[in-house]
């Protein structure tokens, strides 16, 4: 049975956020490039930053196509400078309890 509603209704709570029909993380790359160019007040810099951000977004979209939807969050957690949580033990402790 196909729903004829003109609105997108998420089927699961874990669906990634969307900005129009793009994923939020891809749209943020392009919007950031546009805003950097807009802030520079130079047409050449704006065109270059927008082009670079579109290329980066397309490459990132191809990279994340075959992976888990939360791949970027996982990468930042494991390899980025995320501060450690006070309640949970550090991620390098590998103890099986139970």
N, C-alpha and C positions, 0 to 999 in steps of 0.2 A: 504494500500500500504506500503510495507516494503522497507526501504532504504538499498541498498546493499553496502554502503560505508564502507570501513574498518576503518574509523575514527569516533570518537565520536563527534557528533555535538550537543551542548546543545539546547534543544527545548525552554527553557525559560531563561531569564536573571538571574533569582533567583536561578538557579541550584548551589548547593554547589561545591566548588573547589575539584578537584580530583588529587591524586598523583598515577599514574597508574590506578588501579581499586579500590583504597581505598579513603575514604574521607580524606581531608587534616588534620583534627583534630586527627583522629585515626592514620594516618601515622606519624604525628609529635610526638605522644607519643612513638611510637616504635623507631623512629629515634633518639629521645632524649635519650632513654635508651641505645641505641647502642653507641651513642657518649659519654655518661658518662662512659660506660664500656671501650670504646676505649681510652679515656683520662686517665683512671686509670692505663693503661699498665699492668693489671693483668687479667689473663684469668678467674679466679674464679669470680672476681668482674664483669667482662664483661658478663659472663654467667648469673650471678644473676641479674644484672640490666636489661639485655635483657629479661630474663624470667619475671621479675616483670613488665616491661613495656608492654610486650605482654599480660599478664593477665589483667593489668589495661585497655589496649585498648579493649580487648574483653568484659570486664565488662561494660566499657563506651559505646561500640557499642550496647550492649544489652539494656542498660539504655536508650539510645537515639533512639532506634528503634521505640518506640511508641509515640514519642514526635515531636514537631516542629523542623525542621532542624536547626533553630537558637537557640536551647535551651541553649547551652553553653554561647552564647553571652548574652542572656537574664539573665541567672543566674549570670554571672559576673557583669552585670550592676546593678541588684537589690541587690545582696548580697556581691559583691566584693568591693574592694577599688578603684573603678573607680572615677577619679576626676570629679567634677560637671562641667557642661557646663555653659558658661557665658551668652549665649543667652536664653536658656530655663530655666524655673523655676525649683526649686528642685522637685524631684519625689514625695515627700510626700504631696505636695499641691494638693488637689482634688477639683478644682473649675471648674464648668461647665459654659462655656461662650457661650452664644448664645441662 
